[in-house]
Amino acid sequence: MRLRILTINVQNDQGDPRRLDLLNRELRRIDPDVVALQEVISAGPRQQLDALLAGTALTGTHQAQAMAYTPPFADRYGGSAVASRWPHHVVEVLDLRLAGATDVPWCTLAVSIPLPGEGEVLFIGATASWRLDAEDARERQAVALTDLDARHRRALPTIIAGDFNAAPEAASIRYLTGQQSIGGRSVCYHDAWAVAGSGPGYTWTVDNPNARSVIGQIVGQPAHRRRIDYVFLGSRHAHPSAHCQVQGAALAFDQPGDGIWPSDHYGVVVDVEIGKDA
């Protein structure tokens, strides 16, 4: 079956309040089947997920709905959420506040989604530590993420999507894509953009006015552009009796609407053909 996957960091509720409506309009236009959302506010009356998904065919879960506690800074920077066309159930929430990354309020959500006629797929919405000098933490987070997959893996290839705060040449991404080991461990997932994307696919760039000032504060360099948002797909090594073939990968939320930019990140939308092998 054809499946459309989307990931987007919605930049909590900073900036122009009209961004939320623009994000919702684009979600309805793109019409994805499964979505990973980052920096979604869920605090008191500020319930962004409901507004983001209004009028879509998607059912959503915010990490706050699946956790018994609220990580520090979540009221300001939000948390992770996932949404799907078919009702899903949460199998685990992973708090990745590790040593060197204690200021990360975004937890990882793993949900099982029944795909009609194909069976269940494990979908993981993830975010890694954001600091430029925190690659050691991102490496450990990447290993924890793959351990999470191993605990709940289905026959259909696992889908992992989110904001990884690391470029393709970083150790954490190289580990995920089978290009290097970490601590004697190795795995292999397909980076959908590397398979079917066109161009560099930058998702956090000074070309986006919403990102320019943040990049200035964090990076301090005038021409910073990186691809840090990904869709990863489980390989045949872990799923020998199923397939998940990338049909296309494109940027999303990368243009202004009515003069408003949707977020400080661009999203990634990926079309795949997924199913059990005959």
LUMZAGU-896210 format. One record per residue (C-alpha): residue number from 1; residue in three letters; x, y, z. Coordinates in Angstrom, 2 decimals. Layout:
LUMZAGU-896210
num, residuo, east, north, up
NUM, ALA, X, Y, Z
...
***
This chain:
LUMZAGU-896210
num, residuo, east, north, up
1, MET, 0.00, 0.00, 0.00
2, ARG, 1.02, 3.61, -0.50
3, LEU, 1.79, 5.51, 2.71
4, ARG, 2.58, 9.20, 3.13
5, ILE, 4.84, 10.12, 6.06
6, LEU, 5.44, 13.64, 7.36
7, THR, 7.69, 15.14, 10.01
8, ILE, 7.61, 18.79, 11.11
9, ASN, 8.96, 20.75, 14.08
10, VAL, 6.22, 23.32, 14.72
11, GLN, 8.37, 25.73, 16.83
12, ASN, 6.04, 25.64, 19.86
13, ASP, 4.03, 28.90, 20.06
14, GLN, 6.78, 31.42, 19.38
15, GLY, 6.35, 34.23, 16.90
16, ASP, 3.28, 35.11, 14.86
17, PRO, 0.19, 33.39, 16.33
18, ARG, -1.18, 32.96, 12.80
19, ARG, 1.44, 30.28, 12.20
20, LEU, -0.80, 27.66, 13.82
21, ASP, -3.54, 28.16, 11.26
22, LEU, -1.00, 28.04, 8.43
23, LEU, 0.44, 24.79, 9.77
24, ASN, -3.05, 23.32, 9.94
25, ARG, -3.89, 24.39, 6.39
26, GLU, -0.71, 22.81, 5.08
27, LEU, -1.35, 19.61, 7.01
28, ARG, -4.77, 19.36, 5.41
29, ARG, -3.30, 20.05, 1.96
30, ILE, -0.45, 17.53, 2.28
31, ASP, -2.88, 14.92, 3.66
32, PRO, -0.36, 12.57, 5.30
33, ASP, -1.14, 9.16, 6.74
34, VAL, 1.36, 9.29, 9.62
35, VAL, 2.95, 12.37, 11.18
36, ALA, 5.72, 13.08, 13.68
37, LEU, 5.43, 16.52, 15.30
38, GLN, 7.99, 18.20, 17.54
39, GLU, 7.81, 21.15, 19.95
40, VAL, 4.04, 20.88, 20.33
41, ILE, 2.71, 22.78, 23.35
42, SER, 0.40, 20.93, 25.73
43, ALA, 0.04, 23.09, 28.82
44, GLY, -3.28, 24.16, 30.33
45, PRO, -5.33, 26.00, 27.71
46, ARG, -2.42, 25.89, 25.21
47, GLN, -3.28, 22.65, 23.44
48, GLN, -1.66, 22.97, 20.05
49, LEU, -2.22, 19.42, 18.86
50, ASP, -5.99, 19.85, 18.66
51, ALA, -5.60, 22.98, 16.54
52, LEU, -2.92, 21.42, 14.33
53, LEU, -5.08, 18.40, 13.51
54, ALA, -8.45, 20.18, 13.22
55, GLY, -10.23, 19.21, 10.01
56, THR, -7.75, 16.45, 9.16
57, ALA, -8.43, 12.73, 9.12
58, LEU, -5.75, 12.20, 11.75
59, THR, -5.86, 10.90, 15.31
60, GLY, -3.12, 12.37, 17.50
61, THR, -1.31, 11.59, 20.75
62, HIS, 0.88, 14.04, 22.65
63, GLN, 3.58, 12.77, 24.99
64, ALA, 1.75, 14.51, 27.84
65, GLN, -1.16, 12.12, 27.33
66, ALA, 1.09, 9.08, 27.75
67, MET, 3.36, 10.19, 30.62
68, ALA, 2.82, 10.41, 34.37
69, TYR, 5.05, 13.48, 34.70
70, THR, 6.02, 16.60, 32.76
71, PRO, 9.69, 17.09, 31.80
72, PRO, 11.25, 20.45, 32.68
73, PHE, 10.91, 23.17, 30.02
74, ALA, 7.97, 21.39, 28.33
75, ASP, 5.63, 24.28, 29.14
76, ARG, 7.91, 26.58, 27.13
77, TYR, 9.27, 24.34, 24.37
78, GLY, 6.53, 21.73, 24.09
79, GLY, 6.83, 18.01, 23.53
80, SER, 6.58, 15.33, 20.87
81, ALA, 3.36, 14.15, 19.25
82, VAL, 2.36, 11.64, 16.62
83, ALA, -0.74, 11.36, 14.46
84, SER, -2.09, 8.73, 12.13
85, ARG, -5.00, 8.13, 9.77
86, TRP, -5.83, 4.90, 11.59
87, PRO, -6.21, 4.66, 15.38
88, HIS, -2.87, 3.86, 16.99
89, HIS, -1.83, 2.77, 20.44
90, VAL, 1.23, 3.86, 22.38
91, VAL, 3.69, 1.05, 23.11
92, GLU, 6.35, 3.13, 24.89
93, VAL, 7.41, 6.68, 25.73
94, LEU, 11.17, 7.12, 26.02
95, ASP, 12.60, 10.01, 28.03
96, LEU, 15.98, 10.79, 26.49
97, ARG, 17.25, 13.27, 29.06
98, LEU, 20.67, 11.68, 29.33
99, ALA, 23.87, 13.04, 30.82
100, GLY, 24.83, 16.02, 28.67
101, ALA, 21.26, 16.39, 27.43
102, THR, 19.19, 17.12, 30.52
103, ASP, 17.47, 20.14, 28.95
104, VAL, 15.57, 18.13, 26.31
105, PRO, 11.83, 18.10, 27.11
106, TRP, 10.89, 16.25, 23.92
107, CYS, 10.41, 12.56, 24.56
108, THR, 10.27, 9.80, 21.97
109, LEU, 6.87, 8.29, 21.22
110, ALA, 6.58, 4.77, 19.83
111, VAL, 3.14, 3.76, 18.56
112, SER, 1.75, 0.76, 16.74
113, ILE, -0.46, 1.59, 13.75
114, PRO, -2.64, -0.99, 11.96
115, LEU, -2.29, -0.60, 8.18
116, PRO, -5.34, -1.99, 6.37
117, GLY, -4.58, -5.35, 4.80
118, GLU, -0.90, -5.26, 5.82
119, GLY, -0.69, -5.53, 9.60
120, GLU, 0.86, -3.30, 12.27
121, VAL, 3.75, -0.92, 11.72
122, LEU, 5.87, 0.57, 14.48
123, PHE, 6.07, 4.35, 14.09
124, ILE, 8.53, 6.30, 16.25
125, GLY, 8.48, 10.08, 16.59
126, ALA, 11.84, 11.27, 17.89
127, THR, 13.89, 14.35, 18.78
128, ALA, 17.55, 14.49, 19.79
129, SER, 19.59, 16.93, 21.84
130, TRP, 19.85, 20.33, 20.16
131, ARG, 23.19, 21.72, 21.35
132, LEU, 25.91, 21.84, 18.70
133, ASP, 28.43, 20.27, 21.10
134, ALA, 26.11, 17.44, 22.22
135, GLU, 26.90, 14.83, 19.58
136, ASP, 28.03, 12.43, 22.30
137, ALA, 24.53, 12.64, 23.79
138, ARG, 22.97, 12.27, 20.34
139, GLU, 25.00, 9.12, 19.77
140, ARG, 23.67, 7.60, 22.99
141, GLN, 20.16, 8.77, 22.14
142, ALA, 20.44, 7.10, 18.72
143, VAL, 21.45, 3.80, 20.32
144, ALA, 18.56, 4.08, 22.80
145, LEU, 16.24, 4.76, 19.88
146, THR, 17.30, 1.61, 18.06
147, ASP, 16.95, -0.39, 21.28
148, LEU, 13.40, 0.96, 21.50
149, ASP, 12.73, -0.29, 17.99
150, ALA, 14.16, -3.71, 18.81
151, ARG, 11.82, -4.03, 21.81
152, HIS, 8.66, -3.42, 19.78
153, ARG, 9.55, -4.21, 16.16
154, ARG, 6.84, -5.58, 13.88
155, ALA, 7.13, -7.56, 10.65
156, LEU, 6.58, -4.40, 8.61
157, PRO, 9.61, -2.07, 8.44
158, THR, 9.80, 0.38, 11.33
159, ILE, 9.36, 4.07, 10.48
160, ILE, 11.32, 6.63, 12.52
161, ALA, 10.77, 10.33, 11.90
162, GLY, 11.68, 13.57, 13.62
163, ASP, 14.12, 16.37, 14.33
164, PHE, 17.53, 14.80, 15.01
165, ASN, 19.50, 18.07, 15.30
166, ALA, 22.39, 16.49, 13.38
167, ALA, 23.56, 16.65, 9.77
168, PRO, 23.99, 13.46, 7.68
169, GLU, 27.73, 13.34, 8.35
170, ALA, 27.26, 13.30, 12.15
171, ALA, 28.08, 10.09, 14.00
172, SER, 24.51, 9.63, 15.26
173, ILE, 23.10, 9.76, 11.71
174, ARG, 25.90, 7.65, 10.28
175, TYR, 25.12, 5.04, 12.94
176, LEU, 21.43, 5.00, 12.04
177, THR, 22.19, 4.61, 8.33
178, GLY, 24.68, 1.78, 8.79
179, GLN, 27.80, 3.79, 7.96
180, GLN, 29.54, 3.41, 11.32
181, SER, 29.25, 1.61, 14.63
182, ILE, 28.85, 3.10, 18.11
183, GLY, 30.19, 1.19, 21.09
184, GLY, 30.43, -2.02, 19.11
185, ARG, 26.82, -1.68, 17.95
186, SER, 25.61, -1.28, 14.37
187, VAL, 22.23, -1.04, 12.64
188, CYS, 20.91, 0.00, 9.24
189, TYR, 17.95, 2.20, 8.38
190, HIS, 17.29, 3.90, 5.05
191, ASP, 17.40, 7.70, 5.05
192, ALA, 14.43, 8.49, 2.78
193, TRP, 15.90, 11.78, 1.58
194, ALA, 19.16, 10.09, 0.57
195, VAL, 17.12, 7.59, -1.43
196, ALA, 14.72, 9.91, -3.27
197, GLY, 15.24, 13.54, -2.26
198, SER, 16.42, 16.20, -4.71
199, GLY, 19.15, 18.65, -3.69
200, PRO, 20.64, 19.18, -0.24
201, GLY, 17.27, 19.11, 1.54
202, TYR, 18.20, 21.68, 4.16
203, THR, 15.54, 21.87, 6.86
204, TRP, 17.16, 24.37, 9.26
205, THR, 18.53, 27.29, 7.29
206, VAL, 19.12, 31.03, 7.36
207, ASP, 16.97, 31.19, 4.22
208, ASN, 13.99, 30.78, 6.57
209, PRO, 13.36, 34.09, 8.36
210, ASN, 11.92, 32.25, 11.39
211, ALA, 15.19, 30.36, 11.81
212, ARG, 17.62, 33.18, 11.05
213, SER, 17.71, 34.78, 14.50
214, VAL, 17.84, 31.41, 16.32
215, ILE, 20.70, 30.30, 14.08
216, GLY, 22.42, 33.59, 14.82
217, GLN, 22.14, 32.93, 18.57
218, ILE, 23.14, 29.25, 18.49
219, VAL, 25.55, 29.05, 15.57
220, GLY, 26.67, 32.64, 15.04
221, GLN, 27.59, 32.10, 11.39
222, PRO, 25.90, 33.95, 8.51
223, ALA, 25.35, 31.15, 5.99
224, HIS, 24.35, 28.19, 8.14
225, ARG, 22.26, 25.53, 6.38
226, ARG, 21.77, 21.93, 7.53
227, ARG, 19.53, 18.93, 6.92
228, ILE, 18.53, 17.82, 10.43
229, ASP, 14.96, 16.47, 9.99
230, TYR, 14.62, 12.89, 8.76
231, VAL, 12.43, 9.94, 7.90
232, PHE, 14.23, 6.63, 8.46
233, LEU, 12.90, 3.26, 7.30
234, GLY, 13.77, -0.17, 8.62
235, SER, 15.84, -2.32, 6.25
236, ARG, 15.59, -5.93, 5.12
237, HIS, 18.21, -6.88, 7.70
238, ALA, 15.55, -6.41, 10.41
239, HIS, 12.47, -7.04, 8.24
240, PRO, 13.30, -9.86, 5.81
241, SER, 9.68, -10.64, 4.87
242, ALA, 8.42, -7.12, 4.11
243, HIS, 9.29, -4.03, 2.08
244, CYS, 9.17, -0.26, 2.43
245, GLN, 10.30, 1.32, -0.82
246, VAL, 10.71, 5.08, -1.04
247, GLN, 8.74, 6.55, -3.95
248, GLY, 9.47, 10.21, -3.27
249, ALA, 10.82, 12.68, -0.71
250, ALA, 10.26, 16.44, -0.65
251, LEU, 10.43, 19.43, 1.65
252, ALA, 7.23, 20.70, 3.24
253, PHE, 6.32, 23.92, 5.06
254, ASP, 9.21, 25.56, 3.17
255, GLN, 7.29, 28.51, 1.74
256, PRO, 5.46, 31.42, 3.41
257, GLY, 1.71, 31.78, 3.34
258, ASP, 0.24, 35.28, 3.45
259, GLY, 3.75, 36.50, 4.28
260, ILE, 4.02, 34.14, 7.28
261, TRP, 6.56, 31.34, 7.55
262, PRO, 5.05, 28.21, 9.17
263, SER, 7.99, 27.33, 11.44
264, ASP, 11.73, 27.71, 11.97
265, HIS, 12.11, 24.23, 10.44
266, TYR, 11.07, 22.91, 7.08
267, GLY, 9.31, 19.58, 7.17
268, VAL, 9.94, 16.41, 5.18
269, VAL, 7.20, 14.48, 3.39
270, VAL, 7.93, 10.98, 2.13
271, ASP, 5.83, 8.59, 0.04
272, VAL, 6.55, 4.90, 0.41
273, GLU, 5.16, 1.60, -0.80
274, ILE, 4.95, -0.64, 2.26
275, GLY, 3.71, -4.17, 2.74
276, LYS, 4.43, -7.81, 3.36
277, ASP, 6.27, -9.71, 0.67
278, ALA, 4.36, -12.42, -1.19
***
